[in-house]
Structure formats: C-alpha cells, structure tokens
C-alpha cells in the first residue's frame, strides 16, 4: 500500500472505505492506539453502525467519552471491519497503530512517499 508525505512531512494513506464507496485520506498517527478516528459528520454521512460509548484516555492523561462505530475498509486487498472512534466535526481523520500491527511503515522523504507492507 502506498501513500504520500505532505509538505509538512505528515504521512497519509487512503484505504477504500466501503461505506463511502471511495478512498478516504487518513493521517498516520503512531500516538493513536486504535484503528480509525473519523469526524462525526463523516460517520453520519456514511451511515456507520453505532457500537457503543466508551471512555477514551488521551495523550495528556485526560479522559473523554466517545462514541464507537464500525466501518469496512479494504486493507491489503481484504475487506476488514475497523473500529471507528468518533471525533468532532472537521477534525483530522486518523489511522492508528492497531491497523499497523504486523506491518512495516516506510517514510521516504526523497520521493515523498509512504510505503506500507504486511510482514
């Protein structure tokens, strides 16, 4: 799977989200332990099924209550159910470490590429 580095060197991947019927741009966030973090307005537009509400610990050690949904993404040519944590409308959409488990992530600043391979 290939992605790109932005001009400020942020790493992006764009897997297909079946509910959106399109690729969806996600910032790779190695500080996020979950699967996906997506704005609530996007979740509503896609009609993702609600799963539950849970407390989430943030990097600053504070806790927030967040709604959790499910989406289906194409991950290395396989449809995978992904846990989606709802963020505020217009927040940056994130791809977390849970999906990167068992993968090698390469950031190529020279080519401006992000490369992800399953190990």
N, CA, C and O of each residue as an XYZ file, in Angstrom:
476
protein
N       0.857     -1.156      0.000
C       0.000      0.000      0.000
C       0.906      1.222      0.000
O       1.911      1.266      0.710
N       0.540      2.209     -0.803
C       1.338      3.427     -0.883
C       0.501      4.630     -0.478
O      -0.714      4.673     -0.674
N       1.191      5.595      0.089
C       0.589      6.858      0.458
C       1.552      7.976      0.114
O       2.393      7.824     -0.772
N       1.435      9.090      0.804
C       2.258     10.243      0.492
C       2.589     11.026      1.751
O       1.919     10.925      2.779
N       3.663     11.817      1.623
C       4.049     12.757      2.669
C       3.594     14.145      2.245
O       3.804     14.556      1.103
N       2.971     14.864      3.170
C       2.547     16.227      2.874
C       3.762     17.151      2.898
O       4.867     16.726      3.236
N       3.554     18.395      2.544
C       4.659     19.357      2.535
C       5.246     19.571      3.931
O       6.405     19.965      4.057
N       4.456     19.315      4.981
C       4.983     19.425      6.351
C       5.382     18.056      6.906
O       5.535     17.894      8.116
N       5.551     17.071      6.014
C       6.085     15.739      6.316
C       5.127     14.837      7.106
O       5.577     13.887      7.746
N       3.838     15.110      7.074
C       2.851     14.224      7.682
C       2.587     13.063      6.721
O       2.520     13.250      5.506
N       2.439     11.857      7.287
C       2.252     10.644      6.473
C       0.763     10.343      6.296
O       0.008     10.325      7.268
N       0.347     10.105      5.048
C      -1.047      9.814      4.733
C      -1.178      8.514      3.958
O      -0.348      8.188      3.110
N      -2.240      7.777      4.267
C      -2.665      6.618      3.495
C      -4.131      6.834      3.157
O      -4.822      7.580      3.851
N      -4.611      6.195      2.105
C      -6.006      6.373      1.696
C      -6.628      5.029      1.325
O      -6.813      4.736      0.144
N      -6.952      4.209      2.331
C      -7.635      2.951      2.020
C      -9.063      3.212      1.547
O      -9.636      4.264      1.834
N      -9.625      2.267      0.833
C     -11.030      2.362      0.430
C     -11.891      2.055      1.646
O     -11.674      1.064      2.344
N     -12.872      2.921      1.889
C     -13.884      2.676      2.914
C     -15.142      2.275      2.164
O     -15.693      3.070      1.403
N     -15.602      1.041      2.374
C     -16.721      0.532      1.584
C     -17.985      1.356      1.775
O     -18.730      1.561      0.817
N     -18.244      1.835      2.992
C     -19.448      2.630      3.229
C     -19.403      3.957      2.478
O     -20.452      4.519      2.163
N     -18.213      4.463      2.188
C     -18.057      5.700      1.426
C     -17.959      5.417     -0.070
O     -18.100      6.322     -0.893
N     -17.713      4.149     -0.414
C     -17.518      3.736     -1.803
C     -16.384      4.527     -2.459
O     -16.432      4.843     -3.648
N     -15.365      4.839     -1.656
C     -14.239      5.617     -2.176
C     -13.052      5.503     -1.228
O     -13.176      5.032     -0.098
N     -11.898      5.948     -1.722
C     -10.736      6.062     -0.852
C     -10.990      7.202      0.129
O     -11.693      8.163     -0.183
N     -10.400      7.077      1.329
C     -10.558      8.117      2.335
C      -9.191      8.431      2.931
O      -8.501      7.542      3.430
N      -8.811      9.697      2.875
C      -7.496     10.152      3.327
C      -7.401     10.132      4.850
O      -8.226     10.725      5.544
N      -6.373      9.433      5.361
C      -6.154      9.303      6.802
C      -4.707      9.654      7.140
O      -3.773      9.207      6.475
N      -4.542     10.457      8.178
C      -3.223     10.782      8.693
C      -2.745      9.620      9.558
O      -3.460      9.197     10.467
N      -1.558      9.100      9.296
C      -0.993      8.032     10.108
C      -0.557      8.651     11.441
O       0.275      9.556     11.473
N      -1.133      8.148     12.538
C      -0.861      8.701     13.868
C      -0.340      7.588     14.775
O      -1.116      6.784     15.289
N       0.970      7.548     14.967
C       1.566      6.495     15.791
C       1.273      6.688     17.274
O       1.581      5.808     18.078
N       0.692      7.810     17.650
C       0.287      8.034     19.035
C      -1.134      7.599     19.322
O      -1.584      7.664     20.465
N      -1.851      7.154     18.291
C      -3.239      6.686     18.428
C      -3.229      5.164     18.372
O      -2.794      4.574     17.383
N      -3.710      4.535     19.435
C      -3.650      3.073     19.532
C      -4.777      2.348     18.817
O      -4.700      1.133     18.639
N      -5.810      3.045     18.407
C      -6.972      2.402     17.800
C      -6.822      2.165     16.312
O      -5.727      2.257     15.758
N      -7.957      1.854     15.665
C      -7.991      1.658     14.213
C      -8.114      3.007     13.504
O      -7.168      3.493     12.884
N      -9.326      3.608     13.615
C      -9.626      4.843     12.896
C     -10.257      5.872     13.821
O     -10.986      5.517     14.747
N      -9.981      7.130     13.572
C     -10.588      8.260     14.268
C     -11.131      9.155     13.167
O     -10.363      9.713     12.383
N     -12.462      9.297     13.099
C     -13.091      9.966     11.967
C     -14.104     10.987     12.485
O     -14.776     10.739     13.486
N     -14.217     12.132     11.810
C     -15.179     13.148     12.248
C     -16.619     12.617     12.269
O     -17.029     11.858     11.391
N     -17.373     13.034     13.291
C     -18.739     12.551     13.470
C     -19.645     12.897     12.287
O     -20.563     12.137     11.982
N     -19.407     14.028     11.614
C     -20.248     14.356     10.464
C     -20.002     13.395      9.300
O     -20.927     13.081      8.550
N     -18.771     12.930      9.148
C     -18.460     11.935      8.111
C     -19.108     10.597      8.469
O     -19.669      9.927      7.602
N     -19.032     10.211      9.735
C     -19.660      8.970     10.203
C     -21.161      8.996      9.905
O     -21.736      8.004      9.457
N     -21.773     10.137     10.159
C     -23.217     10.277      9.902
C     -23.525     10.183      8.409
O     -24.483      9.521      8.009
N     -22.711     10.846      7.587
C     -22.910     10.800      6.131
C     -22.814      9.370      5.611
O     -23.602      8.963      4.758
N     -21.849      8.609      6.124
C     -21.662      7.225      5.680
C     -22.686      6.271      6.276
O     -22.860      5.163      5.769
N     -23.362      6.677      7.338
C     -24.341      5.802      7.986
C     -23.711      4.617      8.693
O     -24.255      3.513      8.660
N     -22.562      4.833      9.337
C     -21.883      3.732     10.028
C     -22.715      3.255     11.215
O     -23.351      4.066     11.889
N     -22.719      1.953     11.476
C     -23.473      1.431     12.616
C     -22.790      1.762     13.946
O     -21.584      1.582     14.110
N     -23.603      2.253     14.889
C     -23.141      2.560     16.234
C     -22.893      1.258     16.982
O     -23.671      0.312     16.856
N     -21.809      1.202     17.763
C     -21.474      0.016     18.544
C     -21.678      0.276     20.029
O     -22.446     -0.431     20.681
N     -20.997      1.290     20.573
C     -21.110      1.607     21.987
C     -20.449      2.933     22.295
O     -19.798      3.527     21.436
N     -20.618      3.394     23.519
C     -19.955      4.592     24.015
C     -18.956      4.158     25.083
O     -19.291      3.379     25.976
N     -17.718      4.671     24.986
C     -16.663      4.250     25.911
C     -15.831      5.443     26.369
O     -15.770      6.464     25.684
N     -15.186      5.312     27.538
C     -14.208      6.329     27.931
C     -12.905      6.092     27.162
O     -12.475      4.952     26.990
N     -12.295      7.167     26.711
C     -11.043      7.104     25.951
C     -10.004      7.939     26.692
O     -10.272      9.081     27.063
N      -8.816      7.369     26.907
C      -7.716      8.115     27.534
C      -6.921      8.833     26.462
O      -6.525      8.231     25.463
N      -6.689     10.112     26.669
C      -5.935     10.924     25.726
C      -4.464     10.998     26.140
O      -4.096     10.600     27.245
N      -3.641     11.511     25.239
C      -2.203     11.595     25.497
C      -1.880     12.435     26.721
O      -0.871     12.193     27.383
N      -2.714     13.418     27.034
C      -2.461     14.264     28.208
C      -3.004     13.655     29.503
O      -3.066     14.316     30.539
N      -3.394     12.384     29.421
C      -3.917     11.608     30.556
C      -5.335     11.983     30.948
O      -5.849     11.457     31.936
N      -5.987     12.878     30.207
C      -7.392     13.174     30.467
C      -8.249     12.083     29.823
O      -7.770     11.319     28.985
N      -9.501     12.020     30.219
C     -10.427     11.023     29.693
C     -11.632     11.728     29.094
O     -12.166     12.677     29.669
N     -12.051     11.247     27.926
C     -13.265     11.755     27.290
C     -14.180     10.567     26.993
O     -13.731      9.423     26.914
N     -15.447     10.856     26.833
C     -16.413      9.826     26.446
C     -16.595      9.927     24.932
O     -16.865     11.007     24.408
N     -16.446      8.801     24.230
C     -16.526      8.804     22.765
C     -17.455      7.710     22.267
O     -17.535      6.628     22.849
N     -18.155      8.009     21.184
C     -18.975      7.008     20.513
C     -18.087      6.190     19.581
O     -17.159      6.709     18.960
N     -18.398      4.898     19.500
C     -17.622      3.975     18.671
C     -18.551      3.373     17.618
O     -19.690      3.007     17.910
N     -18.047      3.280     16.403
C     -18.785      2.754     15.249
C     -17.943      1.683     14.573
O     -16.825      1.398     15.001
N     -18.484      1.094     13.520
C     -17.726      0.144     12.697
C     -17.795      0.573     11.246
O     -18.811      1.087     10.777
N     -16.694      0.353     10.544
C     -16.631      0.579      9.108
C     -15.924     -0.609      8.482
O     -15.243     -1.371      9.168
N     -16.087     -0.761      7.192
C     -15.380     -1.801      6.457
C     -14.396     -1.110      5.518
O     -14.779     -0.290      4.683
N     -13.119     -1.460      5.676
C     -12.098     -0.884      4.811
C     -11.424     -2.005      4.022
O     -11.445     -3.168      4.425
N     -10.840     -1.639      2.912
C     -10.047     -2.587      2.137
C      -8.601     -2.401      2.595
O      -7.987     -1.357      2.373
N      -8.074     -3.446      3.242
C      -6.750     -3.404      3.852
C      -5.927     -4.521      3.244
O      -6.176     -5.692      3.529
N      -4.958     -4.190      2.418
C      -4.160     -5.178      1.693
C      -5.066     -6.134      0.915
O      -4.929     -7.355      0.998
N      -5.989     -5.550      0.162
C      -6.901     -6.268     -0.745
C      -7.906     -7.169     -0.038
O      -8.506     -8.036     -0.674
N      -8.100     -6.983      1.259
C      -9.071     -7.780      2.025
C     -10.017     -6.820      2.745
O      -9.578     -5.816      3.306
N     -11.315     -7.131      2.730
C     -12.278     -6.325      3.486
C     -12.126     -6.625      4.965
O     -12.190     -7.782      5.380
N     -11.923     -5.581      5.762
C     -11.671     -5.704      7.189
C     -12.631     -4.786      7.941
O     -12.824     -3.632      7.560
N     -13.234     -5.311      9.021
C     -14.058     -4.471      9.894
C     -13.115     -3.666     10.781
O     -12.248     -4.224     11.455
N     -13.294     -2.360     10.771
C     -12.439     -1.473     11.556
C     -13.273     -0.740     12.598
O     -14.389     -0.298     12.325
N     -12.714     -0.621     13.786
C     -13.336      0.143     14.862
C     -13.076      1.621     14.582
O     -11.947      2.026     14.306
N     -14.146      2.422     14.658
C     -14.059      3.850     14.369
C     -14.450      4.633     15.613
O     -15.569      4.502     16.108
N     -13.535      5.441     16.113
C     -13.829      6.353     17.216
C     -14.275      7.671     16.590
O     -13.612      8.200     15.697
N     -15.400      8.194     17.066
C     -15.934      9.446     16.530
C     -15.214     10.639     17.136
O     -15.071     10.742     18.354
N     -14.767     11.530     16.277
C     -14.165     12.780     16.709
C     -15.088     13.930     16.373
O     -16.112     13.727     15.721
N     -14.752     15.126     16.802
C     -15.590     16.285     16.490
C     -15.613     16.551     14.983
O     -14.674     16.206     14.266
N     -16.690     17.162     14.523
C     -16.797     17.502     13.104
C     -15.584     18.302     12.659
O     -15.093     19.169     13.381
N     -15.113     17.998     11.466
C     -13.987     18.677     10.819
C     -12.626     18.387     11.471
O     -11.648     19.065     11.156
N     -12.542     17.393     12.374
C     -11.232     17.022     12.917
C     -10.444     16.259     11.856
O     -11.011     15.795     10.866
N      -9.156     16.135     12.065
C      -8.304     15.349     11.169
C      -8.651     13.872     11.336
O      -8.749     13.389     12.464
N      -8.838     13.151     10.237
C      -9.110     11.715     10.287
C      -7.786     10.977     10.467
O      -6.808     11.262      9.776
N      -7.764     10.021     11.404
C      -6.518      9.340     11.762
C      -6.593      7.842     11.516
O      -7.654      7.228     11.625
N      -5.448      7.270     11.181
C      -5.256      5.829     11.107
C      -4.266      5.483     12.212
O      -3.157      6.016     12.250
N      -4.674      4.582     13.118
C      -3.858      4.290     14.286
C      -3.061      3.006     14.208
O      -3.104      2.272     13.221
N      -2.336      2.764     15.276
C      -1.395      1.648     15.355
C      -2.048      0.273     15.306
O      -1.400     -0.691     14.898
N      -3.298      0.153     15.707
C      -3.966     -1.153     15.674
C      -3.961     -1.732     14.261
O      -3.755     -2.934     14.091
N      -4.184     -0.901     13.251
C      -4.161     -1.378     11.870
C      -2.740     -1.596     11.353
O      -2.532     -2.353     10.404
N      -1.770     -0.938     11.970
C      -0.389     -1.072     11.509
C       0.334     -2.269     12.118
O       1.474     -2.556     11.755
N      -0.322     -2.964     13.037
C       0.309     -4.131     13.655
C       0.644     -5.166     12.579
O      -0.191     -5.495     11.738
N       1.873     -5.670     12.621
C       2.320     -6.654     11.637
C       2.712     -6.042     10.310
O       2.795     -6.742      9.301
N       2.956     -4.732     10.304
C       3.316     -4.042      9.066
C       4.644     -3.312      9.228
O       5.086     -3.012     10.337
N       5.253     -3.041      8.101
C       6.437     -2.176      8.054
C       6.005     -0.882      7.389
O       5.457     -0.888      6.287
N       6.258      0.228      8.071
C       5.924      1.552      7.562
C       7.213      2.262      7.189
O       8.105      2.412      8.023
N       7.316      2.699      5.940
C       8.489      3.435      5.483
C       8.067      4.822      5.032
O       7.099      4.982      4.289
N       8.806      5.821      5.493
C       8.581      7.201      5.078
C       9.772      7.621      4.240
O      10.893      7.704      4.743
N       9.539      7.885      2.974
C      10.601      8.238      2.032
C      10.492      9.723      1.717
O       9.705     10.139      0.867
N      11.294     10.508      2.415
C      11.256     11.958      2.251
C      11.731     12.383      0.861
O      11.246     13.375      0.317
N      12.665     11.645      0.290
C      13.191     11.978     -1.025
C      12.103     11.855     -2.090
O      11.929     12.758     -2.908
N      11.378     10.747     -2.079
C      10.314     10.511     -3.062
C       8.965     11.092     -2.624
O       8.038     11.195     -3.427
N       8.863     11.469     -1.350
C       7.584     11.980     -0.834
C       6.544     10.889     -0.692
O       5.345     11.146     -0.799
N       7.005      9.666     -0.450
C       6.111      8.512     -0.402
C       6.021      7.915      0.998
O       6.939      8.023      1.812
N       4.889      7.289      1.240
C       4.674      6.436      2.400
C       4.446      5.043      1.841
O       3.601      4.851      0.966
N       5.191      4.076      2.338
C       5.027      2.694      1.889
C       4.685      1.823      3.104
O       5.331      1.900      4.149
N       3.670      1.007      2.936
C       3.242      0.120      3.996
C       3.169     -1.291      3.430
O       2.512     -1.535      2.418
N       3.853     -2.212      4.095
C       3.794     -3.611      3.655
C       3.491     -4.521      4.841
O       3.906     -4.265      5.972
N       2.761     -5.581      4.550
C       2.500     -6.577      5.582
C       3.714     -7.468      5.721
O       4.344     -7.842      4.732
N       4.037     -7.807      6.961
C       5.161     -8.705      7.208
C       4.671    -10.123      7.408
O       5.474    -11.029      7.630
